[in-house]
Amino acid sequence: MSKCCINPSILSADFVNLEAELQRISAADAVHVDVMDNHFVPNLTIGLPVVERIQQVSALPLDAHLMIADVDRWAPLYAEAGLASVTFHVEASTAPIKLARDLRERGAKAGMALRPATPVEPYLDMLPELDMLLIMTVEPGFGGQKFLDVTLPKIRRAAEAVRGSGLPLAIQVDGGISPETIERAAEAGANVFVAGSAVYGAGDPNDAIRKLRAAAEAAV
């Protein structure tokens, strides 16, 4: 399995000063951008124009998490904007294989997200179409939620399937990631970790990133 990556979520950042907030997380591996439309999830954040501007000013690659309806239409536009990785929810997609291929054709890594109650088994045959599988460890929609330990068996099953496939597929977890919970998620098989309040709520975000990474690596 590849190295442990920390992708801070700017959902916990100061939206008035996003460019400065990006500079506070220079130790990160990528920037996690949560796009919510108040349809697929009951919250509204930012859309394509703002993400395009973040892409222009960010020194780090962007990893978009699209919690939106009509994702088959919108996700390719985020890939065309030059983002490194675009993740869609399988629950919102009518043609996930086609969508994953569309993202890759446009130069982005293709990620697929599963809500906590969505089983991974029906989608294991899709693994060759993906670069990343996101196992949500909270219900999508809001930051600051408590990590759901009930998702750990699913992370383990996904990790076993990835190892069995021999594919260079990342397993990302998002929700409630802290110095305490990251160890459990890493032990279960995750290797990309989204952290919002645990990073931006710290006095020194870069120090928090380094501690999270060290905790994840120690667990595996």
N, CA, C and O of each residue as an XYZ file, in Angstrom:
880
protein
N       0.851     -1.193      0.000
C       0.000      0.000      0.000
C       0.883      1.239      0.000
O       1.951      1.254      0.613
N       0.428      2.272     -0.691
C       1.209      3.495     -0.795
C       1.221      4.256      0.522
O       0.536      3.879      1.474
N       2.000      5.324      0.570
C       2.178      6.089      1.802
C       0.867      6.686      2.275
O      -0.092      6.812      1.514
N       0.847      7.051      3.553
C      -0.334      7.680      4.128
C      -0.364      9.161      3.735
O       0.613      9.882      3.933
N      -1.470      9.593      3.191
C      -1.627     10.975      2.733
C      -2.662     11.697      3.580
O      -3.688     11.129      3.954
N      -2.376     12.958      3.876
C      -3.303     13.800      4.622
C      -3.813     14.896      3.692
O      -3.038     15.707      3.185
N      -5.122     14.909      3.477
C      -5.762     15.900      2.608
C      -6.703     16.754      3.451
O      -7.855     16.368      3.649
N      -6.254     17.895      3.951
C      -7.124     18.725      4.778
C      -8.332     19.237      4.010
O      -8.239     19.591      2.835
N      -9.459     19.269      4.692
C     -10.682     19.789      4.094
C     -10.807     21.273      4.378
O     -10.752     21.703      5.530
N     -10.978     22.056      3.318
C     -11.132     23.498      3.507
C     -12.537     23.857      3.976
O     -12.843     25.037      4.145
N     -13.398     22.858      4.190
C     -14.708     23.121      4.776
C     -14.549     23.776      6.152
O     -15.419     24.526      6.595
N     -13.431     23.485      6.821
C     -13.164     24.052      8.142
C     -12.298     25.304      8.077
O     -11.930     25.854      9.115
N     -11.970     25.758      6.877
C     -11.114     26.939      6.722
C     -11.952     28.219      6.745
O     -13.182     28.175      6.756
N     -11.262     29.347      6.752
C     -11.903     30.662      6.681
C     -12.192     30.964      5.211
O     -11.271     31.230      4.439
N     -13.459     30.923      4.827
C     -13.831     31.070      3.422
C     -13.557     32.480      2.884
O     -13.508     32.676      1.670
N     -13.382     33.444      3.763
C     -13.086     34.801      3.308
C     -11.625     34.923      2.883
O     -11.269     35.810      2.108
N     -10.782     34.025      3.395
C      -9.341     34.110      3.138
C      -8.791     32.767      2.644
O      -7.800     32.264      3.173
N      -9.434     32.201      1.639
C      -9.061     30.841      1.225
C      -7.629     30.745      0.717
O      -6.949     29.755      0.988
N      -7.159     31.743     -0.006
C      -5.786     31.648     -0.509
C      -4.796     31.602      0.649
O      -3.847     30.818      0.615
N      -4.999     32.425      1.668
C      -4.130     32.401      2.845
C      -4.284     31.086      3.605
O      -3.309     30.559      4.139
N      -5.500     30.561      3.656
C      -5.735     29.305      4.370
C      -5.033     28.138      3.676
O      -4.571     27.206      4.334
N      -4.955     28.191      2.349
C      -4.222     27.151      1.615
C      -2.738     27.182      1.968
O      -2.094     26.136      2.048
N      -2.204     28.361      2.177
C      -0.784     28.487      2.509
C      -0.471     27.950      3.897
O       0.683     27.639      4.191
N      -1.477     27.835      4.752
C      -1.277     27.319      6.117
C      -1.162     25.803      6.152
O      -0.828     25.238      7.194
N      -1.436     25.121      5.021
C      -1.409     23.656      5.008
C      -0.399     23.139      3.984
O      -0.659     22.161      3.283
N       0.749     23.802      3.905
C       1.756     23.426      2.902
C       2.313     22.025      3.117
O       2.882     21.444      2.193
N       2.160     21.471      4.321
C       2.651     20.120      4.603
C       1.698     19.031      4.115
O       2.011     17.844      4.201
N       0.534     19.437      3.604
C      -0.474     18.472      3.166
C      -0.077     17.816      1.850
O       0.812     18.294      1.145
N      -0.746     16.720      1.532
C      -0.521     16.028      0.263
C      -1.435     16.554     -0.829
O      -1.082     16.527     -2.008
N      -2.609     17.032     -0.439
C      -3.576     17.611     -1.376
C      -4.584     18.405     -0.571
O      -4.642     18.299      0.655
N      -5.379     19.202     -1.273
C      -6.443     19.992     -0.650
C      -7.776     19.328     -0.974
O      -8.104     19.115     -2.142
N      -8.539     19.003      0.062
C      -9.843     18.380     -0.124
C     -10.903     19.473     -0.201
O     -11.063     20.263      0.729
N     -11.627     19.508     -1.321
C     -12.627     20.550     -1.557
C     -14.020     19.908     -1.565
O     -14.346     19.107     -2.441
N     -14.826     20.276     -0.573
C     -16.175     19.725     -0.447
C     -17.169     20.582     -1.209
O     -17.367     21.754     -0.890
N     -17.788     19.994     -2.213
C     -18.796     20.687     -3.024
C     -20.161     20.089     -2.677
O     -20.414     18.909     -2.919
N     -21.041     20.929     -2.102
C     -22.372     20.470     -1.691
C     -23.431     21.375     -2.307
O     -23.239     22.586     -2.419
N     -24.556     20.771     -2.708
C     -25.542     21.517     -3.496
C     -26.896     21.702     -2.819
O     -27.826     22.224     -3.434
N     -27.021     21.276     -1.548
C     -28.286     21.357     -0.812
C     -29.380     20.495     -1.444
O     -30.564     20.704     -1.179
N     -28.989     19.525     -2.277
C     -29.930     18.548     -2.819
C     -29.510     17.140     -2.414
O     -30.265     16.424     -1.756
N     -28.314     16.753     -2.806
C     -27.815     15.423     -2.413
C     -27.537     15.380     -0.910
O     -27.752     14.356     -0.261
N     -27.063     16.489     -0.370
C     -26.869     16.637      1.079
C     -27.531     17.943      1.525
O     -27.671     18.866      0.723
N     -27.940     18.029      2.795
C     -28.653     19.225      3.267
C     -27.703     20.341      3.684
O     -27.782     20.844      4.805
N     -26.816     20.720      2.792
C     -25.888     21.811      3.065
C     -25.453     22.393      1.726
O     -25.507     21.715      0.699
N     -25.026     23.642      1.742
C     -24.618     24.348      0.530
C     -23.244     24.964      0.779
O     -23.059     25.713      1.738
N     -22.283     24.646     -0.088
C     -20.932     25.191      0.109
C     -20.524     26.023     -1.094
O     -20.968     27.163     -1.234
N     -19.700     25.483     -1.950
C     -19.188     26.222     -3.098
C     -19.403     25.410     -4.364
O     -19.665     24.208     -4.315
N     -19.288     26.088     -5.498
C     -19.488     25.423     -6.778
C     -18.301     25.603     -7.699
O     -17.219     26.005     -7.274
N     -18.518     25.301     -8.959
C     -17.444     25.241     -9.936
C     -16.653     26.545    -10.073
O     -15.425     26.478    -10.129
N     -17.279     27.732    -10.131
C     -16.476     28.952    -10.303
C     -15.463     29.171     -9.176
O     -14.325     29.564     -9.429
N     -15.880     28.916     -7.936
C     -14.962     29.089     -6.809
C     -13.860     28.031     -6.854
O     -12.696     28.333     -6.592
N     -14.226     26.794     -7.185
C     -13.218     25.724     -7.252
C     -12.205     26.018     -8.360
O     -11.011     25.772     -8.189
N     -12.668     26.534     -9.479
C     -11.738     26.905    -10.561
C     -10.734     27.948    -10.073
O      -9.553     27.883    -10.412
N     -11.203     28.903     -9.282
C     -10.307     29.941     -8.775
C      -9.324     29.369     -7.751
O      -8.153     29.749     -7.739
N      -9.794     28.460     -6.894
C      -8.895     27.801     -5.938
C      -7.815     27.035     -6.696
O      -6.643     27.050     -6.318
N      -8.227     26.370     -7.768
C      -7.269     25.626     -8.588
C      -6.169     26.538     -9.115
O      -5.013     26.127     -9.218
N      -6.521     27.753     -9.443
C      -5.551     28.694    -10.012
C      -4.523     29.164     -8.981
O      -3.391     29.479     -9.347
N      -4.892     29.216     -7.713
C      -3.998     29.791     -6.699
C      -3.366     28.751     -5.775
O      -2.497     29.091     -4.973
N      -3.787     27.498     -5.875
C      -3.288     26.481     -4.945
C      -1.966     25.883     -5.418
O      -1.832     25.483     -6.574
N      -0.993     25.829     -4.511
C       0.276     25.169     -4.799
C       0.160     23.657     -4.650
O       1.030     22.916     -5.109
N      -0.913     23.199     -4.011
C      -1.154     21.774     -3.797
C      -2.215     21.272     -4.777
O      -3.070     22.046     -5.207
N      -2.170     19.985     -5.134
C      -3.221     19.433     -5.994
C      -4.569     19.465     -5.290
O      -4.650     19.362     -4.066
N      -5.616     19.609     -6.078
C      -6.976     19.645     -5.537
C      -7.660     18.295     -5.699
O      -7.571     17.648     -6.742
N      -8.347     17.893     -4.635
C      -9.089     16.642     -4.550
C     -10.530     17.027     -4.238
O     -10.862     17.310     -3.086
N     -11.390     17.040     -5.257
C     -12.773     17.479     -5.070
C     -13.667     16.322     -4.668
O     -13.582     15.230     -5.230
N     -14.517     16.569     -3.699
C     -15.513     15.597     -3.240
C     -16.876     16.177     -3.569
O     -17.341     17.102     -2.902
N     -17.516     15.637     -4.593
C     -18.770     16.186     -5.099
C     -19.954     15.511     -4.414
O     -20.304     14.374     -4.729
N     -20.562     16.228     -3.477
C     -21.780     15.757     -2.802
C     -22.956     16.484     -3.431
O     -23.598     17.337     -2.818
N     -23.215     16.110     -4.694
C     -24.191     16.843     -5.503
C     -25.059     15.883     -6.303
O     -24.655     14.765     -6.621
N     -26.264     16.350     -6.619
C     -27.127     15.634     -7.547
C     -26.649     15.912     -8.972
O     -25.852     16.822     -9.204
N     -27.140     15.124     -9.913
C     -26.789     15.311    -11.332
C     -25.268     15.290    -11.529
O     -24.718     16.051    -12.325
N     -24.612     14.409    -10.790
C     -23.145     14.387    -10.800
C     -22.583     13.924    -12.139
O     -21.458     14.276    -12.491
N     -23.358     13.139    -12.889
C     -22.875     12.692    -14.203
C     -22.650     13.880    -15.140
O     -21.769     13.843    -16.000
N     -23.436     14.910    -14.970
C     -23.293     16.117    -15.789
C     -22.142     17.000    -15.290
O     -21.348     17.501    -16.086
N     -22.061     17.184    -13.971
C     -21.155     18.194    -13.425
C     -19.732     17.712    -13.188
O     -18.792     18.487    -13.365
N     -19.545     16.472    -12.797
C     -18.203     16.006    -12.421
C     -17.173     16.197    -13.536
O     -16.061     16.635    -13.241
N     -17.485     15.890    -14.809
C     -16.463     16.087    -15.848
C     -15.975     17.521    -15.962
O     -14.835     17.749    -16.366
N     -16.812     18.495    -15.615
C     -16.404     19.901    -15.690
C     -15.329     20.211    -14.645
O     -14.460     21.050    -14.880
N     -15.387     19.542    -13.503
C     -14.344     19.729    -12.493
C     -13.026     19.116    -12.965
O     -11.952     19.648    -12.685
N     -13.112     18.009    -13.674
C     -11.901     17.418    -14.249
C     -11.313     18.349    -15.309
O     -10.096     18.523    -15.377
N     -12.167     18.942    -16.129
C     -11.701     19.861    -17.166
C     -11.057     21.113    -16.574
O     -10.248     21.769    -17.230
N     -11.416     21.443    -15.329
C     -10.838     22.615    -14.657
C      -9.406     22.358    -14.200
O      -8.736     23.268    -13.712
N      -8.935     21.117    -14.358
C      -7.552     20.810    -14.040
C      -7.325     20.186    -12.679
O      -6.181     20.061    -12.242
N      -8.398     19.790    -11.995
C      -8.233     19.180    -10.680
C      -7.519     17.833    -10.794
O      -7.689     17.102    -11.769
N      -6.726     17.529     -9.784
C      -5.967     16.278     -9.801
C      -6.876     15.073     -9.618
O      -6.647     14.017    -10.207
N      -7.910     15.236     -8.797
C      -8.778     14.115     -8.443
C     -10.205     14.610     -8.268
O     -10.437     15.641     -7.637
N     -11.156     13.880     -8.824
C     -12.570     14.222     -8.690
C     -13.308     12.976     -8.206
O     -13.247     11.917     -8.831
N     -14.004     13.123     -7.084
C     -14.716     12.001     -6.483
C     -16.216     12.258     -6.503
O     -16.683     13.303     -6.050
N     -16.966     11.295     -7.034
C     -18.419     11.398     -7.105
C     -19.041     10.341     -6.194
O     -18.422      9.318     -5.899
N     -20.269     10.601     -5.755
C     -20.991      9.609     -4.959
C     -21.710      8.646     -5.885
O     -22.437      9.058     -6.790
N     -21.499      7.355     -5.648
C     -22.142      6.365     -6.498
C     -23.660      6.447     -6.356
O     -24.386      6.106     -7.290
N     -24.145      6.894     -5.201
C     -25.587      7.002     -4.988
C     -26.217      8.082     -5.870
O     -27.426      8.071     -6.103
N     -25.391      9.017     -6.362
C     -25.906     10.125     -7.171
C     -25.690      9.915     -8.663
O     -26.157     10.716     -9.473
N     -24.992      8.853     -9.035
C     -24.634      8.624    -10.435
C     -25.526      7.565    -11.064
O     -25.793      6.527    -10.459
N     -25.983      7.830    -12.276
C     -26.770      6.838    -12.996
C     -25.892      5.921    -13.843
O     -26.319      4.830    -14.222
N     -24.664      6.360    -14.142
C     -23.750      5.575    -14.982
C     -22.327      5.715    -14.426
O     -21.492      6.369    -15.050
N     -22.037      5.116    -13.269
C     -20.750      5.350    -12.612
C     -19.531      4.898    -13.402
O     -18.482      5.536    -13.322
N     -19.642      3.823    -14.155
C     -18.487      3.380    -14.942
C     -18.181      4.399    -16.033
O     -17.028      4.785    -16.226
N     -19.205      4.825    -16.737
C     -19.009      5.849    -17.768
C     -18.437      7.127    -17.159
O     -17.554      7.755    -17.743
N     -18.939      7.509    -15.990
C     -18.470      8.739    -15.359
C     -17.004      8.623    -14.967
O     -16.225      9.550    -15.191
N     -16.627      7.501    -14.386
C     -15.225      7.311    -14.011
C     -14.319      7.409    -15.235
O     -13.246      8.008    -15.175
N     -14.754      6.821    -16.334
C     -13.954      6.889    -17.563
C     -13.905      8.320    -18.109
O     -12.873      8.754    -18.622
N     -15.008      9.043    -17.999
C     -15.023     10.440    -18.445
C     -14.017     11.272    -17.654
O     -13.317     12.108    -18.225
N     -13.943     11.048    -16.352
C     -13.011     11.805    -15.512
C     -11.568     11.517    -15.916
O     -10.757     12.432    -16.058
N     -11.261     10.244    -16.097
C      -9.892      9.875    -16.482
C      -9.533     10.431    -17.852
O      -8.409     10.882    -18.071
N     -10.492     10.396    -18.771
C     -10.226     10.928    -20.115
C      -9.894     12.414    -20.083
O      -9.193     12.925    -20.956
N     -10.400     13.094    -19.076
C     -10.163     14.533    -18.937
C      -8.955     14.838    -18.044
O      -8.713     15.992    -17.694
N      -8.218     13.820    -17.689
C      -6.954     14.023    -16.994
C      -6.992     13.991    -15.483
O      -5.969     14.212    -14.836
N      -8.154     13.720    -14.905
C      -8.257     13.649    -13.448
C      -8.287     12.197    -12.984
O      -8.710     11.304    -13.718
N      -7.834     11.982    -11.765
C      -8.027     10.673    -11.152
C      -9.508     10.536    -10.793
O     -10.158     11.500    -10.390
N     -10.021      9.322    -10.948
C     -11.437      9.069    -10.701
C     -11.623      8.454     -9.330
O     -11.076      7.392     -9.033
N     -12.406      9.135     -8.490
C     -12.736      8.608     -7.173
C     -14.226      8.335     -7.071
O     -15.041      9.022     -7.688
N     -14.573      7.325     -6.286
C     -15.987      7.016     -6.056
C     -16.224      6.930     -4.563
O     -15.497      6.247     -3.842
N     -17.262      7.640     -4.101
C     -17.557      7.702     -2.671
C     -18.788      6.876     -2.334
O     -19.729      6.770     -3.121
N     -18.752      6.291     -1.133
C     -19.877      5.517     -0.607
C     -20.291      6.100      0.733
O     -19.451      6.335      1.601
N     -21.580      6.333      0.900
C     -22.100      6.743      2.199
C     -21.899      5.610      3.210
O     -21.679      4.465      2.815
N     -21.972      5.919      4.513
C     -21.709      4.879      5.521
C     -22.545      3.612      5.361
O     -22.044      2.514      5.600
N     -23.811      3.746      4.960
C     -24.680      2.573      4.862
C     -24.660      1.908      3.493
O     -25.329      0.893      3.294
N     -23.906      2.460      2.543
C     -23.836      1.871      1.205
C     -22.792      0.753      1.190
O     -21.624      1.013      1.479
N     -23.182     -0.485      0.861
C     -22.211     -1.587      0.868
C     -21.214     -1.460     -0.281
O     -21.533     -0.928     -1.344
N     -20.014     -1.954     -0.049
C     -18.968     -1.861     -1.062
C     -19.030     -3.014     -2.060
O     -18.582     -2.881     -3.199
N     -19.586     -4.148     -1.628
C     -19.524     -5.362     -2.454
C     -20.109     -5.218     -3.854
O     -19.525     -5.763     -4.790
N     -21.239     -4.510     -4.059
C     -21.771     -4.420     -5.424
C     -20.858     -3.694     -6.404
O     -21.063     -3.763     -7.616
N     -19.847     -2.995     -5.879
C     -19.017     -2.166     -6.745
C     -17.583     -2.675     -6.884
O     -16.742     -1.998     -7.475
N     -17.303     -3.846     -6.351
C     -15.923     -4.334     -6.396
C     -15.458     -4.614     -7.823
O     -14.271     -4.479     -8.120
N     -16.372     -4.998     -8.704
C     -15.979     -5.228    -10.100
C     -15.588     -3.930    -10.807
O     -14.986     -3.960    -11.880
N     -15.934     -2.783    -10.197
C     -15.621     -1.475    -10.783
C     -14.224     -0.994    -10.427
O     -13.769      0.013    -10.971
N     -13.535     -1.684     -9.532
C     -12.257     -1.177     -9.030
C     -11.265     -0.813    -10.138
O     -10.569      0.193     -9.998
N     -11.163     -1.580    -11.236
C     -10.213     -1.197    -12.283
C     -10.528      0.146    -12.942
O      -9.658      0.740    -13.579
N     -11.764      0.630    -12.795
C     -12.158      1.911    -13.386
C     -11.801      3.100    -12.489
O     -11.948      4.254    -12.892
N     -11.332      2.809    -11.270
C     -11.146      3.854    -10.266
C      -9.691      4.018     -9.868
O      -8.880      3.102     -9.997
N      -9.385      5.217     -9.377
C      -8.081      5.489     -8.772
C      -8.183      5.592     -7.258
O      -7.194      5.434     -6.542
N      -9.409      5.862     -6.777
C      -9.606      6.002     -5.345
C     -11.028      5.605     -4.963
O     -11.981      5.861     -5.698
N     -11.148      4.976     -3.802
C     -12.442      4.634     -3.235
C     -12.561      5.390     -1.917
O     -11.724      5.236     -1.028
N     -13.601      6.206     -1.795
C     -13.814      6.989     -0.578
C     -14.909      6.334      0.256
O     -16.062      6.241     -0.165
N     -14.523      5.885      1.442
C     -15.472      5.325      2.392
C     -15.816      6.437      3.381
O     -14.978      6.817      4.200
N     -17.029      6.956      3.313
C     -17.436      8.003      4.247
C     -17.544      7.418      5.655
O     -18.174      6.382      5.868
N     -16.912      8.107      6.612
C     -16.938      7.652      8.003
C     -17.846      8.530      8.860
O     -17.865      8.421     10.086
N     -18.604      9.407      8.183
C     -19.755     10.115      8.757
C     -20.766     10.249      7.629
O     -20.448      9.978      6.471
N     -21.988     10.668      7.964
C     -22.945     10.988      6.904
C     -22.480     12.270      6.218
O     -22.201     13.256      6.900
N     -22.390     12.286      4.891
C     -21.895     13.481      4.207
C     -22.820     14.672      4.411
O     -24.038     14.527      4.516
N     -22.214     15.851      4.465
C     -23.012     17.062      4.541
C     -22.481     18.112      5.494
O     -22.631     19.308      5.246
N     -21.860     17.677      6.587
C     -21.396     18.648      7.577
C     -20.078     18.199      8.185
O     -19.844     17.005      8.373
N     -19.213     19.170      8.493
C     -17.971     18.882      9.179
C     -18.191     18.752     10.674
O     -19.264     19.068     11.188
N     -17.157     18.281     11.367
C     -17.200     18.226     12.820
C     -17.989     17.076     13.406
O     -18.265     17.076     14.606
N     -18.370     16.074     12.583
C     -19.144     14.945     13.097
C     -18.241     13.891     13.737
O     -17.029     13.873     13.522
N     -18.861     13.014     14.530
C     -18.141     11.958     15.224
C     -17.910     10.774     14.276
O     -18.809     10.360     13.545
N     -16.699     10.248     14.307
C     -16.302      9.099     13.484
C     -17.208      7.904     13.773
O     -17.469      7.577     14.930
N     -17.684      7.255     12.705
C     -18.560      6.086     12.853
C     -17.731      4.803     12.770
O     -17.294      4.396     11.694
N     -17.523      4.175     13.936
C     -16.737      2.937     13.957
C     -17.402      1.808     13.174
O     -16.737      0.845     12.790
N     -18.703      1.918     12.937
C     -19.418      0.892     12.183
C     -18.888      0.773     10.754
O     -19.131     -0.233     10.087
N     -18.166      1.794     10.280
C     -17.625      1.744      8.925
C     -16.306      0.973      8.842
O     -15.857      0.657      7.740
N     -15.684      0.666      9.964
C     -14.369      0.002      9.941
C     -14.393     -1.353      9.233
O     -13.481     -1.631      8.455
N     -15.393     -2.210      9.464
C     -15.413     -3.480      8.718
C     -15.492     -3.279      7.208
O     -14.907     -4.047      6.444
N     -16.214     -2.249      6.781
C     -16.305     -1.977      5.336
C     -14.956     -1.539      4.784
O     -14.567     -1.939      3.687
N     -14.239     -0.709      5.554
C     -12.893     -0.308      5.124
C     -12.010     -1.536      4.979
O     -11.253     -1.657      4.016
N     -12.111     -2.446      5.939
C     -11.289     -3.684      5.877
C     -11.628     -4.510      4.643
O     -10.732     -5.000      3.956
N     -12.911     -4.665      4.362
C     -13.310     -5.465      3.193
C     -12.841     -4.804      1.902
O     -12.388     -5.476      0.976
N     -12.956     -3.484      1.852
C     -12.494     -2.767      0.663
C     -10.988     -2.924      0.489
O     -10.504     -3.151     -0.620
N     -10.255     -2.802      1.584
C      -8.795     -2.920      1.519
C      -8.378     -4.325      1.083
O      -7.434     -4.487      0.309
N      -9.073     -5.321      1.576
C      -8.769     -6.706      1.174
C      -9.011     -6.892     -0.318
O      -8.222     -7.541     -1.006
N     -10.101     -6.324     -0.814
C     -10.418     -6.438     -2.246
C      -9.367     -5.733     -3.086
O      -8.966     -6.238     -4.135
N      -8.916     -4.568     -2.631
C      -7.892     -3.825     -3.372
C      -6.589     -4.602     -3.393
O      -5.942     -4.709     -4.435
N      -6.202     -5.143     -2.249
C      -4.963     -5.949     -2.206
C      -5.075     -7.161     -3.125
O      -4.126     -7.512     -3.826
N      -6.242     -7.791     -3.112
C      -6.448     -8.959     -3.958
C      -6.422     -8.628     -5.438
O      -6.056     -9.468     -6.260
N      -6.808     -7.411     -5.780
C      -6.849     -7.002     -7.185
C      -5.468     -6.631     -7.711
O      -5.227     -6.679     -8.917
N      -4.558     -6.258     -6.805
C      -3.242     -5.801     -7.221
C      -3.241     -4.413     -7.836
O      -2.235     -3.987     -8.404
N      -4.360     -3.701     -7.727
C      -4.472     -2.376     -8.326
C      -3.870     -1.310     -7.402
O      -3.916     -1.464     -6.181
N      -3.311     -0.242     -7.958
C      -2.766      0.850     -7.150
C      -3.865      1.818     -6.729
O      -3.794      3.014     -7.010
N      -4.869      1.295     -6.062
C      -6.064      2.060     -5.717
C      -5.947      2.595     -4.295
O      -5.646      1.843     -3.368
N      -6.182      3.886     -4.123
C      -6.156      4.492     -2.794
C      -7.506      4.289     -2.113
O      -8.550      4.281     -2.766
N      -7.469      4.124     -0.786
C      -8.697      4.066      0.004
C      -8.706      5.286      0.917
O      -7.893      5.409      1.834
N      -9.640      6.176      0.643
C      -9.757      7.416      1.396
C     -10.882      7.304      2.415
O     -11.900      6.657      2.169
N     -10.682      7.944      3.559
C     -11.741      8.057      4.558
C     -11.949      9.535      4.864
O     -11.009     10.330      4.845
N     -13.199      9.884      5.145
C     -13.572     11.289      5.334
C     -14.653     11.360      6.395
O     -15.738     10.798      6.240
N     -14.333     12.070      7.492
C     -15.330     12.288      8.531
C     -14.845     11.876      9.904
O     -14.585     10.699     10.152
N     -14.722     12.849     10.799
C     -14.339     12.547     12.167
C     -12.906     12.094     12.328
O     -12.579     11.437     13.317
N     -12.036     12.428     11.379
C     -10.644     11.995     11.456
C      -9.891     12.904     12.432
O      -9.875     14.126     12.285
N      -9.271     12.275     13.427
C      -8.535     12.967     14.481
C      -7.312     12.127     14.832
O      -7.172     11.016     14.320
N      -6.417     12.627     15.694
C      -5.271     11.805     16.099
C      -5.691     10.462     16.699
O      -4.935      9.493     16.638
N      -6.887     10.400     17.276
C      -7.361      9.150     17.878
C      -7.952      8.205     16.840
O      -7.647      7.013     16.841
N      -8.795      8.730     15.957
C      -9.511      7.855     15.023
C      -8.676      7.466     13.810
O      -8.944      6.440     13.185
N      -7.670      8.265     13.467
C      -6.895      7.968     12.265
C      -6.161      6.637     12.400
O      -5.947      5.940     11.408
N      -5.779      6.287     13.620
C      -5.086      5.016     13.820
C      -6.001      3.841     13.489
O      -5.573      2.877     12.854
N      -7.262      3.919     13.917
C      -8.207      2.830     13.635
C      -8.479      2.722     12.139
O      -8.550      1.622     11.591
N      -8.630      3.869     11.485
C      -8.899      3.855     10.044
C      -7.707      3.317      9.266
O      -7.878      2.572      8.301
N      -6.500      3.692      9.682
C      -5.296      3.209      8.993
C      -5.116      1.719      9.212
O      -4.771      0.987      8.284
N      -5.348      1.273     10.426
C      -5.218     -0.164     10.721
C      -6.198     -0.976      9.882
O      -5.899     -2.102      9.486
N      -7.372     -0.401      9.614
C      -8.379     -1.095      8.813
C      -8.008     -1.139      7.337
O      -8.527     -1.972      6.594
N      -7.112     -0.246      6.902
C      -6.657     -0.312      5.517
C      -6.740      0.980      4.728
O      -6.370      1.001      3.554
N      -7.217      2.066      5.340
C      -7.255      3.349      4.630
C      -5.850      3.938      4.530
O      -5.013      3.702      5.402
N      -5.591      4.701      3.475
C      -4.271      5.333      3.346
C      -4.331      6.791      2.896
O      -3.291      7.435      2.758
N      -5.541      7.324      2.663
C      -5.711      8.749      2.393
C      -6.767      9.260      3.370
O      -7.869      8.717      3.455
N      -6.412     10.310      4.103
C      -7.253     10.749      5.213
C      -7.639     12.213      5.047
O      -6.779     13.081      4.900
N      -8.945     12.475      5.072
C      -9.458     13.833      5.007
C      -9.694     14.310      6.435
O     -10.393     13.656      7.208
N      -9.109     15.449      6.779
C      -9.278     16.004      8.125
C      -9.568     17.486      7.997
O      -8.848     18.213      7.312
N     -10.622     17.928      8.656
C     -10.992     19.336      8.604
C     -10.669     20.049      9.893
O      -9.657     20.743      9.991
N     -11.534     19.878     10.894
C     -11.349     20.590     12.163
C     -10.085     20.152     12.880
O      -9.501     20.939     13.626
N      -9.643     18.906     12.671
C      -8.420     18.435     13.327
C      -7.188     19.179     12.814
O      -6.171     19.253     13.504
N      -7.283     19.729     11.601
C      -6.179     20.504     11.024
C      -6.394     21.998     11.255
O      -5.553     22.671     11.853
N      -7.520     22.505     10.779
C      -7.742     23.950     10.851
C      -8.110     24.420     12.256
O      -8.038     25.613     12.553
N      -8.502     23.491     13.113
C      -8.789     23.857     14.495
C      -7.554     23.877     15.368
O      -7.619     24.268     16.534
N      -6.413     23.453     14.806
C      -5.161     23.423     15.559
C      -4.455     24.778     15.469
O      -4.655     25.532     14.516
N      -3.637     25.072     16.465
C      -2.880     26.320     16.443
C      -1.911     26.374     15.278
O      -1.701     27.431     14.683
N      -1.314     25.220     14.950
C      -0.374     25.105     13.831
C      -0.872     23.997     12.905
O      -0.609     22.822     13.163
N      -1.586     24.346     11.830
C      -2.143     23.323     10.947
C      -1.094     22.369     10.385
O      -1.347     21.168     10.288
N       0.085     22.883     10.011
C       1.111     22.004      9.449
C       1.615     20.998     10.477
O       1.881     19.846     10.137
N       1.746     21.419     11.720
C       2.147     20.491     12.776
C       1.075     19.430     12.975
O       1.388     18.260     13.191
N      -0.198     19.837     12.902
C      -1.296     18.876     13.028
C      -1.262     17.860     11.894
O      -1.505     16.673     12.114
N      -0.961     18.321     10.678
C      -0.860     17.418      9.523
C       0.249     16.394      9.745
O       0.054     15.201      9.511
N       1.408     16.859     10.195
C       2.532     15.953     10.414
C       2.225     14.923     11.500
O       2.625     13.764     11.388
N       1.521     15.340     12.543
C       1.172     14.407     13.623
C       0.152     13.389     13.151
O       0.234     12.214     13.511
N      -0.808     13.825     12.349
C      -1.793     12.885     11.803
C      -1.107     11.852     10.906
O      -1.395     10.658     10.992
N      -0.205     12.315     10.050
C       0.491     11.408      9.159
C       1.321     10.398      9.946
O       1.338      9.209      9.626
N       2.000     10.879     10.964
C       2.837      9.982     11.780
C       1.981      8.948     12.497
O       2.376      7.789     12.615
N       0.804      9.362     12.980
C      -0.077      8.432     13.671
C      -0.598      7.351     12.734
O      -0.692      6.182     13.108
N      -0.939      7.759     11.502
C      -1.422      6.784     10.523
C      -0.327      5.810     10.136
O      -0.567      4.605     10.053
N       0.867      6.318      9.901
C       1.975      5.448      9.496
C       2.371      4.495     10.622
O       2.751      3.353     10.364
N       2.283      4.963     11.879
C       2.616      4.087     13.005
C       1.615      2.947     13.136
O       1.964      1.859     13.592
N       0.367      3.196     12.735
C      -0.676      2.175     12.868
C      -0.519      1.044     11.866
O      -1.043     -0.051     12.072
N       0.207      1.307     10.770
C       0.376      0.262      9.753
C       1.815     -0.221      9.692
O       2.138     -1.098      8.892
